[in-house]
Amino acid sequence: MKRESELYGPVKRLLEAQGYSVKGEVGAADLVAVRDDQPPVIVELKLRITLALFHQAVARLSMTDDVYIAVPKPTGKTARRALKDNLGLCRRLGIGFITVRPDGRAEVHCDPGPYAPRKNKRRKDRLLREFERLRGDPNEGGATRHGLVTAYRQDALRCAVYLVETGPEKGAIVAKATGVPAATRIMRDNHYGWFEKVETGIYGLTQAGRQGLVDWAGSWEED
């Protein structure tokens, strides 16, 4: 679709099928629909979703609670993800969301109305656990030059610091000395390529691990 006017017909037909009388370009609104003595429905038509479109829709909420945005239905994997994200934003704002397919069929993905998202206790608990494990505030101002510092990376760094000072050591001893209970598993799994198994239960530091200590210097320490 190349013109906003191509969205008007499908959306108008959708609303007329529900008993609405529909007119375009009424005042500041792209489309207004009226049915009996019910509050009017306003639809803002745009060829793509922008922040300005959401601003317009929110402004229309001062006239009626029944406000929709309508855009061409995107295609492709990335577009589908964007569609899901924008649908979530519409629900948060209490705005309805309509897309128009290439064949001219309008689809309603959500209607206007208050939205109370369900809290995910498991995700909240995971967030708080990561907060508690993270030493200091290593990501203050954003990611470091080499990426984000996670609690897992901090634990791996503390193990690496110990090994560079002592040489290869048993996992249980590293865990006790560093205060990292999962030290053996971290060195065994070796996600960053920093550790090597010297013999059963004993791990040493690789050259990549020594470089990691340079790249992430100080990011395992508390403020």
Secondary structure, DSSP 8 states (H G I E B T S, - for coil): ---THHHHHHHHHHHHTTT-EEEEEETTEEEEEE-TTS--EEEEE-SS--HHHHHHHHHHTTT-SEEEEEEE---SHHHHHHHHHHHHHHHHHT-EEEEE-TTS-EEEEE-SS-------HHHHHHHHHHHHHS-S-TTTTS-BTTB---HHHHHHHHHHHHHHHH-SEEHHHHHHHHT-TTHHHHHHH-TTS-EEEEETTEEEE-HHHHHHHHHTTTTTS--
